[in-house]
Amino acid sequence: MNSIPVLSGLCAPPSGFGLFHGLLLVVCGWANASDAVEILCVSFLLPTARCDLHLSTSDMGLLTANIFLGMMIGGYMWGYLADQRGRQKVLVMSLTVNGVFGALASFAPRFWLFLLLRFISGVGVGGSIPVIFSYFSEFQPRLKRGAMISALATFWMAGNILAAGLAWLVIPRTWVRFSLGGLDFQSWRLFVVLCSVPSLTSALIFSLAMPESPRFLMEAGRETEALRVFCRMFAINHRGSLKTFSICGLHIPSEKKERETRRGGTHTQRFVKLLKQVLAPIRQLFVGELASRSVCLVVIFYCISFGYYGLWMWFPELFKRAEDGGSPCANVSRLQSHDNQSCYPVKTAVYMEGFVTAASNLPGNIFTVLLMDVIGGKALLCCSLLLSSVSVFLIYEVKTKAQSLLISCVFSGVSVVAWNSLDVLGTELYPTQLRSSALGFFTGIGRVAAIMGNIVFGQLVDTNCVIPVLLVSALLLTGGITALRLPRTKQAELT
């Protein structure tokens, strides 16, 4: 009987590499794009929704931070469930929560209800982001993994462009306005509904067409199911070929079977023991050789999330403030004197500029895909964070609207390389039984930083927006220096 060990090359020996992996990239990429749409849609609706929901600048900061609070809670919760119950099931559930509650938020007549529904949607987003990368990476052969994960990460740009494009096409349209049971349904509400469609369609595709991760099935001792997945992958990859699938069984090391048996016994234990089991993966992240890399990633995730989301979520508002020329931080006194009617008519240029900024991700994404397996994630992460720090610092020197747009495009194109590198490093630095939990935990740290970043911007953007801009620059610099201490993982085997 032919067999493969559980740690061999991520399914490449029995299934090959081909069409299945291309289809997997599209499906997982669409899920990744749907998360980007759901997160970033809030930033695009701020310039108009603030009037209908009667939002102060502090309220706007709370709204942008709110979804990250949900993501912080959902990230570890869904990540833990994915390591215990499987990646595919968790993806279906988290994407459904994301889409359903995101759509319901569009009908909220009051700010507090809109805030609550966006929070629950954020819980769903928090699960699908880390789990989708664990799921996808576990299908990839070692020599292709860096480039494939980088390609998956580029779909975040696609979601960003989709959100910006929808905002540009829908929100300025004054004809999208009608009364619905006493609710004044403005164009921005239709935009929120449309932003939920990618998540719902992605959940449907995963539930109907996608298999469980074979590496998870092998880790769980479910050899027969893993073998079926390998057969399916082989059939799709070698469609039209005369090759036959020759693997008759899988060998699972006995120590992993024993670990799975111990896992199964925890379902009958008391609540305290269950809580300890849930928190156990976090403790394992900071033991032995994993400890130093985990500390580094905590710092890096905090720095990049505070910087990126603290700034990116406010770009449309900053563009609006620079609409009449000058620095986004120079027109505060003029804007504070405007009443709520300044939201209408909607200025299309604000959304055009958001679209251009989103599209400027493209060079960084292409660069990452081509060079990830050549240079490695560590080097790209360090360089990207340092260059991002410099680009943000230059915002302090912006004097014109054109300069503001140029600097935001540079920041967008450079910072995306850091995110793509983190996606690769996060999957390579931890073993299968901790991978989703680790990514969930670190993205949770990132959500705390994103919450703080948005609150800081909300509090200071009207009084002294130079402070949060310089703080973002300093944090990105700190993250880049910290990344130098990470181990090199280029083309390493997953464990």
Secondary structure, 3 states (H helix, E strand, C coil): CCCCCCCCHHHHHHHCCCHHHHHHHHHHHHHHHHHHHHHHHHHHHHHHHHHHCCCCHHHHHHHHHHHHHHHHHHHHHHHHHHHHHCHHHHHHHHHHHHHHHHHHHHHCCCHHHHHHHHHHHHHHHHHHHHHHHHHHHCCCCHHHHHHHHHHHHHHHHHHHHHHHHHHHHHCCCCCCCEEECCEEECHHHHHHHHHHHHHHHHHHHHHHHCCCCHHHHHHCCCHHHHHHHHHHHHHHHCCCCCCCCCCCCCCCCHHHHHHHHHHHHHHHCCHHHHHHHHHHHHHHHCCCCHHHHHHHHHHHHHHHHHHHHHHHCCHHHHHHHCCCCCCCCCCHHHHHCCCHHHHCCCCHHHHHHHHHHHHCHHHHHHHHHHHHHHHCHHHHHHHHHHHHHHHHHHHCCCCCHHHHHHHHHHHHHHHHHHHHHHHHHHHHCCCHHHHHHHHHHHHHHHHHHHHHHHHHHHHHCCCCCHHHHHHHHHHHHHHHHHHHHCCCCCCCCCC
